Each structure stands twice: as structure tokens, then as C-alpha cells.
């Protein structure tokens, strides 16, 4: 499918930004970059789910105009934390959407899960630049979301390291010359585990990613390789390629973040150390580049880069995601919702590690496929899938 970038002239004036999900992994890295480049940015609004202490500290440090906590029960705590400042405090899901609609030039969409869909759409409908770190917008509502991006003239900048890498080396003006795109994957902490070993995996092991510092849910998705399945679906909507033209390659060193293979035999790759501040900085400063504190890449020190095909038997989530993309309609919505519930249940020790993919597959089988034509359809399907995924 693909959303082509618009040619924009660099602007030297401070960029007014909003960060949706400012206390999560991507959000805190975004805040870190803004703090290091204070002259270049003004902060309009920050939002968090219920982490009042960190949200208030960020808002005060950066002089934000508004701070929002999604959990309404945390409002009084946030109000007290911001007492004596001019920062506006608000709470509740609708207040998060209001924050996305506030006047800003750039919005980081970093709310994890389906809760980020409506606020991100609110930002898109303003026709501004959106740094997209929320997978669910494209996985759960890809056709609807892309239509909104195109109809409102928004600029969508992928923040996942893999999609950012492709964005940086893909020639949108010669899309017909692309043979395939190659998403690289670390393989997660269980790349060499047998199926028998995976039966005994604990949440503590699953969240200990070997290369990246990420939140618990994303780390578990990396361990099951569902994150790569979700990125496959994202890539279909972000770039002008069809599903068969998207490959996945395991690259344990996480140095090559993804590649584009052209018809003339050229394969262009973006390389860097595994630090999320690099793709965030690219999106934050676009169309310029900004300095970021990621460690400098030294291939001489690394010496060896290795690659291998993913194992579809030990990591069935890859097959489930590809099948859902091929099925279309509501299948990716069901896949995503069921996976979120299954991961939560695993982290609570209600199910085992292999049961995550099993729960997703069962939910897809029970629900079949559904046509979705509106955001309400997506919300209803998402809710139904969560009930089924949580009931076995």
C-alpha cells in the first residue's frame, strides 16, 4: 500500500510537540532527546496512563502547557503534583484525545495498545506530522487509518527502528523498482531455545531482551516474534509493497535495522547501534537530522554480522500474522487484540509462554473473519476478541 512522504522545507523555528504516552519506553526516550535540544522544541502536551509522578516531573521540566493522565482516578494526584505551575491538568480518555488535538506541529504517538488508536487519529486529522510508534493503528485499523492520513494530508513518520530504516533508504519515487523489503529481527531471548525449553519460560526471562531496552509487552512480543508479525502488517500499510514482497530475516546483532532490495540487485540497508533514540531522533527532527546520544557504531569492534531464516515451528506467531494480513478485513484486528490479552495473561502467570500464540490462533478460529468499515467496527471487534482470548 504505502504512504509517500511530502516534500517539506526545513524550518529553523522551534517545533511545537506533543508526546502521547510520554512515560513509556518510547516516550521517555523522546523526552530525553527534547531535553538535550531544548532550543529546538516547545512542548504543548504530555500524556500518560497513570504514572503521575513521572508525567508531572516531565511537564514541569519541559514547561508543557498541558499534562493528561488517562486514568480519571488519578486526576487529583496530578492536579496536586502540578500545583503552583501554570500547566493545565486533565484526566480521562477524552482528555487524551483533546491533548492530541491541541495546536502542535508534531505528535509522537507512543501509547501502547489499542488505547492509542483514537488519540493518534485525532492528531492525524489535524494534518500534521505524526511520529508513529503505536503498531495498533495500522495493525487493527490499517485501511481506515491510511485513508485518514491521505485525506487530511498528514505526514506519517514510522518510529519502529525497522520501519524507520526502510523509510530512510526507500526511494518512493521509484516504488516500481522495489523487489522486496527485508525486516530484520533479533530473534529475541529464545532464538536458540527448543520447543521443550519454551514450555518453562518465565515472564522474567521473556522481558529480558538481549539487545533493546523496551517495555514488558513489547519485550514479550519480541520473545514470541509476534512483534515482527505486527511489523509485517505495518510495513504493508506504510510502504508500496504487497505481502509476498515483505521478508523477515533474523539478525541477532541488531545492527542492520532493515533493508530494501531493488530490481538492479542493489540492497540498501540502514545500520546503527540498537538504541531507540536514533529512529526517534530521525522522526523528531525530520526533514533535518539532529544529534542523538546513541553509541557510535563500530563495525571493526563487532567484526561479524550473522543472519538466519526465522523458524516458523518454534515461532508460530509469524505465520499467524502473515495469515491474518492475507485474510484482511478484521483478521489483523482480532490478532492484535488476542495477542494483547494473551501477553497480559502470561505476564500474570495465568498461561504459559507457548499458550500466547495458541490463544491468538484459537481466537482467530473461533471468531472467523469479519468485514470492518468504520472505527466503531474496529472497537467492537477488538472488544469481542479480548473477551474470547481471556476466557479459555
Secondary structure, DSSP 8 states (H G I E B T S, - for coil): ------------S-EEEEEETTTSHHHHHHHHHHHHTGGGEEEEEEEESS-HHHHHHHHHHHT-SEEEESSGGGHHHHHHHTTTS--EEEESHHHHHHHHHSS-SEEEE---STTHHHHHHHHHTTT-EEEE--THHHHHHHHHHHHHHHHHT-EEEE-SHHHHHHHHH--GGGGGGEEEEEEEE---TTTT--HHHHTT--HHHHT--SS----HHHHHHHHHTHHHHHHHHHHHHHSS--GGGEEEEE-TT--EEEEEEETTS-EEEEE--S-HHHHHHHHHHTTS----------HHHH-----B---TTT-THHHHHHHHHHH-TTHHHHHHHHHHHHHHHHHTTSS-THHHHHHHHHHHHHH------SHHHHHHHHHHHHHHHT--
